[in-house]
Amino acid sequence: MEPLPASKRPCETPRMDGHHLVATAVLVKADQILLCHRHPNRRWYPNVWDIPGGHIDAGETPADAVLRELREELGIEVRIESNEPFRVFDPAPGLTLYVWVVTEWSGEIANRAPDEHDELGWFGLDDLERLELADPSLQRLLADALELVHADQEPSAAVREAERSGQF
């Protein structure tokens, strides 16, 4: 029997050896992306703009975690097209992000976690250069997410595998 891909397996110990597993989403509305400004008092990545999401809890799949995080942080229910994320990557040592692109949700987006974020905003790609992002790789990720939405197609399995192996 083939093992399940990481995005479909429950996490047994999501922070073992200091490695953080995080489920996130790029919320897209027309040509804009929702970003959350991380509160200046946050221990990790304070005072920068980031995509919503959070740690994957023990026993939780990455797909379940992104649904929970968006409900907790933004007060919305989302529909993800696939349990497979748009991208899985390691922007820093000890950090793995599972990223979904979300274009449909119910409820009104609101900052339900003011201790985590002190501001929410919708931004176009041209706005990103003036923002301090949590990681420089976010700019490319957000551009790719918008391209995916506008192309209305999923990347091929070969492209996903190349991204996971670091070839992109």
N, C-alpha and C positions, 0 to 999 in steps of 0.2 A: 504494500500500500504506500502511495506517495505521501510524504509529509505535507501538511498544510503550509501554505505561504505564511510568512510572519504576520501579515495583516489580518489573517483569519484565525490565528492562534491566540488564545488567552495568554496574557502576560503572567508568568508565575512570580517573578521578582522584578518589577519594572525599574528598580534603581539599584540593582546589584552592582557592587564594585564601583559605585558612583556614576554609573552610566544612566543617563536620563532618556526615557522614551516619551515622546510628546506627540499628541495627535492635534493637528491644526487644520484650519480651513481658510481658503481664499474665497470670500464672499464677493460675488460680482453682480453689479447692477449696471446694465448698459456698458459704458466704457470706464466704470469706476469700481474701485476695490475698497472694501471696508478695512480700515486699520485701527488698531487700538494703541493709544499712547500709554506705555507702561508707567505706572506711578513712580515718581522719583524715589520713594522709600523702598522700592523692591530690592531684594538682595541681588538677584540676577537680572542683568539687562535693564537697569533702571533708566527712566527718562528717555526712552527711545520708542519709535513706532514699530509695531509688530502685527502679525496676523493673529486672530483669536485662536485659542486652544489651550491645552494644558497636559499635565502628566497623565499617563495611562496607569490606571489603578491595577493592583494585583487581581488576576482573574478576569480582566476586561480585555476585549479585543480593541485594537486601534480604532476600528469603525465605531464600536460602541462608545469609546472614549470621546471621539469628536462630537458625536451626537449629544452626549452628556455635557461636555464642556460648553458647547454653543447654547444649550438650554440654561446652564448655570450662569455663564458670563453675559449673555446677550438676551436671554429670555425668549428665544425662538426655537421652533421645531424645524429641523431641516430634513430634506430628502437627499440622500446621496445616491448617485447613479450606480455605484458599485462598492462592494466591500474592499476592492483594491484601490489604494490611493493613487492620485495623480502622480505623486512623486514621493520617494523615500530617499532621504539624504542626510548626511552628517555634516552640518555646517561648522561644528567645532568638536574637538576631542571630547568624548563622553556624552555626546548629544546626538540622538537620532530623531528626525522629524518625519512623521507620516502626514502627508498633506493631501487634502481633498479640495476640489473646486466645487463650490456650491452656488447655484443660480436660483434655487427655489427654496422658500421657507415660509412658515406661517408665524404670525405674531409680529409685533412691532419691535424692531431692534432698539434696545435700551442698555445702558451700562448697569448691569446687575451685580458687578463686582468692583465697586469704586475703590476698594483697597488694592486691587490689582491694576486697574486702568483709571486714569483721571480724565480721559477724553476719548471719544470715538469720532472718526471722520471718514468721509468718502473721498477718494483721491484717484485722479487719472495718472497715467504713466508719466506725463510731463511734470506732475507735482512731486514725484519721488526724489528728484535730485535735490530739492530743498529740505527734505526731511532727513533726520538722523534715524536710520533704520537699525533694527536689532542686529542685523548682519548684512554685509554688502551683497551676499548671494540672494537676498530677498528681491532685489530689483529685477534680476533675471527670472526668478521664479514667478513673480507677479506678471511680468511681460509674457511668459510662456502660458500662464493660466488664462490671461485675456485672449491670447492667440487661440488657445484650445476652445474657449467659449465661442469665439467668433467663427472658428472653422467648423464648430458643431460636430467634432469627431474626437474619438478617443485615440491617444497615441498607440501605436502598434506594440505588441509584446516585445519586439526586438528593440524598440526605442526605450521602453521601460527597463529592460535588462541592461542596456548600455548606460542608462542613467544610474541605475543601482550599482553598477560596477565602476562608476566614476569616469566613464568615457566621455561624458558630456559635461 
